[in-house]
Amino acid sequence: MFIVFTAPRSVASHVMTVLGVVAVLVVGVSVALATWQASSQVEAAAADQVTHVARTVAASDEVRNALTAGAPTPALTDFAERTRAATETDFVVVMTPAGVRFTHPNPDLVGGRFLGTTDAARTGGVVVEDYTGSLGPSTRAVVPVLEDGRVIGLVSVGIARAKVSQALADLWPQIVLPGLMAALVAGTGAWLTARQVRRETLGLNASEVARLHDHHDALLHAIREGLVITDNEGRIQVVNDEAIRLLNLPSDAVGVHVSDLGLSRDLADLLTSARQEVDVPYATGARLLLVSSDAVVRQGRRTATLTTLRDRTELESLTGRLSATQGLADALHARSHEAANRMHTVVTLIELGKPEEALSFATGQLTGERLADAAVLAAIDPPVIAALLLGKTAEAAERGVRLTLDPDAHLPVIPGVESALVTILGNLIDNAVEALSGRSGAAIVVDALASEEELLVTVSDNGPGVPVADAEAIFSRGFTTKPGTEPGGRGIGLTLVRQTVTALGGQIAVSEPPGATFVVTLPTTPQGAGLREGDARD
């Protein structure tokens, strides 16, 4: 015994089969109904014809006179034959009430008895029937000949069944051709539908589609990256649990247009963009996301946009703290070099016999540095922000830029904004240092003032400033005047700053040249729970 294993038929094949069977059934039933209706009409037409001719013959004077005389005459026979030929019937028989024939197409049968039913006609009624008589099967009618209400004879007119069948056969082209056309249209429609289904299901069978769906659904819920797929109209087609969590979307977001989800314009553009984007930082709510998007192309045509979202909040928070610590370590390292240089100077002055000058030099330098550090620590309560400023001060000094804190500055601990301020101040100071690098007398001043309602942070520099025409463009992702060689490109820092400020319900503005003063206003009770993205700079 041989067992032959065959692959399950594809969904498209099933669709083709079902539609084909339905088309055959519909067309077959339609043709059968049309045939039945045509047959009924032909039968009714034949019955009407023989009944009408029989009534006409029974009402003629020739028939009445012959029946009154009680014997057939050549004139009656001639009348019957002329009527038969004129009406294209097969026989016209005039007979007595008892059924004795006066006329017949076959002269040898004249005088014989009529073969058929006549009972109803002899009582004044009409008989219509299919009967096999002396001329074969026929559809016939028998009507009475009346004289003063009395039946004096009978008239029978008939058409051979062969003619009735031929009349029905003549109607077949009118029945079958529309049926064939309907079958052709239905078959073409089934083929086109199956072809479309094959294209949409990639030729998979039902079990493969079900398995693919199960795997797809399990994967969407299992992966720790957010995934969003939008169609060409910007409506969400697929969104997993992680994307709903990261973007704070409603659970019924599928089918909703991106513009109706309350997302920022930049993020909405990424979710519907046809261009490829890789790891674009985006601050939203209390998180920093890396967003990547690309077009989904099938057969050379864009069908959707696929976007992935990676939550970098915790990592960036740790990175920000590490950066601040590293900055402080760099500052201490730079101080150690400076201390070594001062120590050599002090030793040399002592060896030269100038101890008073050595003492004055050493204490003067130490007092200045201690006062500067103490001023930062006294004005800035959050340790992370103080460490950031001390580290940035050392970094700036190494690049020939003097970074100072405004004497009136004061930054208290404000819950929910500490990590956000690392991002804001870190990027603003880095951008200012970049703008001032190589300039003589370069200086940056940081200021912070807090009230019960809002926090005001400013970063000012004496550089070339921002042209008025670019005052808004500088916050756009990708805008930069610096060469971009890092992965992900440049022009991200100020974009992150604005996203962070906006997420906290604040505002940012830049002054006109000369110099550049960035003013950040934040509510002391921010809208979100606070950003934790840390020191995410471009």
N, C-alpha and C positions, 0 to 999 in steps of 0.2 A: 504494500500500500504506500502510495506517495502522497505526502501532504504538501501542498503548494501554499506558501505564505505570500500574500500580496500586501502592498502598502495601503493603508487606509486612503480612501479617496479624499481629495482636497475639498475644502469648503466650497470653492468655486464649482467643482464637479457636482457636488450635492445640489447646489443652487441651480445649475444647468439642468440636472435631472428632474428636480421638482418642478421647475418652471416648464420644462418640456412636457412632463406628464400632465400638468395642469392645462397647458395649451392644447394638447391632443384631446383631453377630455372635453374641454370647452368647445373646441371646433367640432369634435365628433357629435356631442350632444346638439350643437347648433345645426349641423347638417341633418341629423336625425329628425329634429323638430321641424326643420324646413321641409324635409321629404314628407313627413307625416302631414303637415299642413297643405303641401301641394297635392298630395294624394287625396286628401279630403275635399279640396277645392275641385279637382278633376272629377271625382265621383259625384259631387253635388252638381257640377255643371252638366254632366251626362244625364243625371236624373232629371234635372230641370228641363234639359233639351227634349228628352223623349216625352216627358209629361206635357210640355207646351205643344209639341207637334201632335200628340194624341188628342188633346183637347180641341185643337184647331180642326183636325180631321173629323172628330165626332160632331162638331158643330156645322159641318158642311151639308148642303141640300142633297148633293149626290149620294152621300152615305145614307141620309134619312130615307130618300126615295127608294134606294135599293133594298134597305131593310124592310121598308113598308111593303114592297113588292114580294119580298120573301125569297128572292133568287138573285144570284150574281149576274152582273151585266158587264159587257166589254167596257162600257164607259166607266164603271166603278173600278175595274181592274186598271184601266189606263190612268185614272185619277190617283189611285194608290201608288202606282209606280212613279208617276211624275212627282208626287209629294216626297216619296222616298229619295229620289235622285236630287230634288231641290234642297232637301234638308240634310243630305249626307248621312241619313240613317241607313240601317241595314235591312229593316223590314217594316212594312206598314200592313197590318192585318186587320180586316174588317170581318166581324163574325157575329153570329146570332148570340142571344143571351145564353144559350146552352153551350157555346164555344165552337160551333161549326163554322169553318172558315169560308168567307166569300172571296177573299183575296189572299195572295201569298206570292213572294218573289219566285217560288218554285211552283209552276202551274200544276204539277203532279200532286201537290199537297192541298190544293183547293178542294173543299168538301170534307176534308178530314177535321179531326178535333185539335183544337189549340192546346199546346203543351205549356202549362204554367198555371199560376194561381189567378183565379177570376172571382172568387167568392165575394170580396168586398166590392168589386166593380158591379156585380149583378144586383147589389142592393143600393147602388147609387154612389158608392165610394170610389176611391182611386187606389190602384195597386202599383207599387214601385218595388222591383226586386231584381236580384241577379239570379239568372236561371239558365240552365243548359237545355235548350230546346232543339228543334229540328235543324237549326242553322248553327248550333254550337253555343258556348257560353255567351251571354249577353246581359246588358242592363236594359230592362224593359219597363214600360208603363202600360197599364190597362185602365181605360176610362169608359164610362157608360155613354151610350147614345140615348138621349132623352127625347121623348115626344109627349107633351102635356104632362110632364112629371113622371112618365112611365118609361122604364128601361126597355128599349126595343132592339138593342144590340150592343156590341162591345167593339172597341178599337184598341189595338195594341201596337205600340211603336217601340223598336229596340235598336240598340247599338251594340255591335260585337265587342266583347271584352278586350279583344286584341287592339281595337282602336283606342279604348280607354287607357290601356297600358302604354300604347305608343304616345299618347298625349302626355302621359306622365314622364316617359323617357325623354320627350322633347324638352321638358322643363329641367332636366338634370344639369345641363351646362349652367343654367341660371342659379342652381343650388350649389353645385360643386365648386365652380370657379370662385365665388366669394369665400367659400370655405377654405379653398387652397390659398387664396390671398391672405385670409385671416391667419392661417397656419404659418405662412411665410413671415408675416409681420410678427406674430407671437414668437416664432423660432428665432428671428433676428433679435428681437428684444431680449429673449432669454440668453442668447449668446453674448450680447453686449453687456447685459447685467452680470453674467458669469465672468466675463473678461474684467469688468470693473472690480468685482469681488476678488478675483484672483490677484489683481494689482494691489488692492488694499490689504489683503491677507497674505501677500507674498507667496501664494501658492501653498500655504499650510493647510493641513487637515484640521478637523474639529478638535481632536485631542491635543494636537500641537499648539493650536491657538489657546486652548484652556490651560495647558501647561505653561505656555509663554505668559499668559495673564497672571497665573499664580506666582511665577518667578518674578515677574515685573512688580506685582503688588508687594511681595515679600521684600524685594530689594528696596523699593521706595520707602518702606517702613523701617528697614534695618540700617541703611547707610546713615552715617553721622554728618553728612553734608546736606544742606538744603538744595532742593532741585525744583525748578519751575520751568514749564514748557508753555509758551504762548503761541497762538496761531498768528497768521499774517494780519489779522484785524486787531491784534493786541488783547485778545481774550485768553484767560488762563485755561489751558487744557489739562495739565497735570501739575500737581503740587503735592509734595510729601510733607510728613509731619514736622520734619526739622525746619523746612522753609516756612511753614505756618508759625512755628515758634520764633524763628529768628526775625521774621518780618512782622510778627503780630497780626497775621491775617485771620479773617474769619474762617471757620471750618468749612463753610460752603463757598469757598472762593472760586471753585472750578466753574467756568462759564462767565465769570465776572470780568469786565474790562479793567485793565491795569489802572487806568486813570480814575476808576471808582473805588480804589482800595486805600486811598489816603496816603500813598507813597509820594516821596519827593520826585520832582521832575527828572533829576539825574538818574535815580534808581529806576524809575519807570522807563526811561530811555534805554537803560541797560537790559531790562527784561524784554524789550521788544526790538532791540537793535539787530540789524542784519550784519553788522561788522563783528569781527572777532575781538574780544577783550579778554585779557588774562590777568587774574589776581589784582583787580582794581580795588584799592582800599575804599571802604565806605563806612562812615559812622552813622549809626541809626539807633535811636533809643539809648539803651545802656550797653551797646555792643559795637565792636569794630569788625566788619565783615570783609572778606576778600571775595570779590565778585568776578566770575568769569562767564562769558557768554559767547555763543557762536550760533550761526544759522544752521538749521537742519535742512539738508538738500536731498531731494529725491528725484532721480532722473533729470538732473540739471535744473530743477525748479525748487526755489525756497518754499518750504512748507511750514516751518515753525522756527522759533528761537528757543534754544536750550540754555538755561542759566543755572550755574551752581554757586552756592553760597557756603563759605567756610567761616566758622566762628573763630576769630583770632583774639577774642577779648582777653582771656586769661593769659595767653602767651604774650600778647602785647603789653598787658599790665605788668607782667614780670620783666619783660624787656625794658619797659620804661623805668621801672625801679632799678634794674641793673644798670641802665644807661646813666641814671642820676648818680648811682653809687660809683660807677666807673668815672664819671666826670669829677666827682669829689676826689677819687683816688688820683686821677690825673692832676687835679689841682694840688693835692698834697705832694705828688711827685715833683711837680714844677716848683713847689715851695722848697722841697728838699734841695733841688739844684741851686735855687736862689740862696738858701741858707748856707750851702757849701761855699758859694761865691762870696757871700758876706763874711763868712768865717775866715776865709783866706785874706780878705781885705782887713779885717780886724787884727788878725795875727801879724800881717805885714806892718800895719800902723804901729802896733806895739813894738815890733822889732826895730822900727825906725825911731823909737823913743817918743812916740806921740800917743800915750795912753788916753789922754782926755779926748782927742779926736776919735780914737777907736771906740771908746764908750759912747760918745755922742752918736756916732754912725750906727752902731748896733742897736741902741735903744730907740733911735728915731725910726728905723725901718720896721722893727718889731711892733712898735706902737701903732704905726699907720696900718699895718696889715691886720693887727688885732682889732683895731677900731672898725675897719671895713667889714671884717667877718662878724664882729659883734653887732654891727648895724643890721646886717642881713638877718642874723639869728633873732635879733630883737624885733624886727619889723615883720618877719615872715614866721607865723606860728606853725603851719604844716611842715614837718621835718623834710618830707620828700621835696617840696617846692624850694625850701631853703638849700637843700643839697643840690638841687638842679641849678639854682642861681649861682652858687659857689663854683660848681663845676663849669658852667658856661662862662663865668668870669675868667677862670683860668684858661679855658680854651680860646676865648676871645683875645686875651692878652698875648697868647702865643702867636696869634695872627695879626698882632699890631692894632687891636681894637680895644678900647677902654669901655668896659661894661660896669655901670654903676646903678645903684638903687636910689630912687628919689628919697631925700631926707624925710619927707612927710608920708612915705608909703607905709601901709599897714595891711597885712592880709591875715585875718583870723581863720580859724578852722571852720569851714562851711561844709556840712555833710553833703556828700553826693557830687562834689565838684573837684575834689583833689586830683583825681586821675585825669579829669578833663583839662585842668589847668596845666598839667605836665605836657599834654599834647599842644595846647594853645601857646603857652609860653615857649616851649622848646622849639616849635616850628617858627614862631615869629622871631625869636632871637637868632636862630640859624639863618633865616632869610636875611635878617639885618646884617649879620656878620658877612654873609656872602656878598651883599651889596656894597659893604664898606671895605672889603679886603683889598689891600694895596693902597688905600687912600691915606693921606697924611692927616693926623688929628682926628681919626675916626673914633666916634663915641656913640654909645647906646645907653639910654636911660630907661629903666623899668620902674613903673609906678603901679600901685594897687591901693584902692580905697574902697571900703565897705560900709554900707549903711544897713538899716533894717530891711530895706526893700531890694537893694541891688548891689552888685559888686562891679567896680569899674577897674579894668586893667588896661594899661597903655604900655606900648613898646615904641620908643622914639629913637630915631637915628639922624645923623647929619649927612646922610648920603645924597645921591641924586634925586631920590624920591620916586613916586609913581606918577606917570603922566595921567592927566585927568581922563583922557580917552580910555585908559586901561584900568581905571579905578574899579570897574566891575569885572572886567575880563580876568584880572589876576586871580580871582577866586574860582575860575573855571578849571576843571580837570584838564591837565595837559598844557596849560599856559605857562610858559617859562622863557626867560631870556638866557638860561644857562644850558650848555650842551648836555644832553641826556645820554649817559652811558650805563646807568644802573639798570638791572632787571626791573621791568615795570615802568621805565621812563622817568621823566622829571615832571614838575608841575603838579605835584600831588599834595605838598605840605599845606598850602593855603586852602586848598579844597577841603582837606581834612579839618582844618581850623574852622572853616565856615560850617561844615556839616556838624561838627561837635557843638559849636555855639548855637546853631539852629536847633539841634536836638535838645539842648537845655533851655530853649525858649528865649535865648538872648539875641544880640545883634553885634555886628562888627562893621567898622568903617575905617577908611584910610584918608589921611589928609592930603592936600595938594602940595606939590613941591614949593620951595626946596625942602629937602629932608622928607622923611616918611614917618608918620605917627599913626599906628594902628590902635584903635580904641575898641575894646571889647566890653560890652555891657551884659552882665548875667544876673538873672534874678537870684536872690539868696535862697529861694525855695524853688528849685528847678522843676521843670515839667516832668522829666524822666527820673529814674532812680539813680541817675548819675552814670557817666561814661567811665568805663574801666579799660579803655584801650591803651592807656599808657603813652609812652613817648614814641608815637608813630610818625616819624618825619620822613620827608622825601630825600 
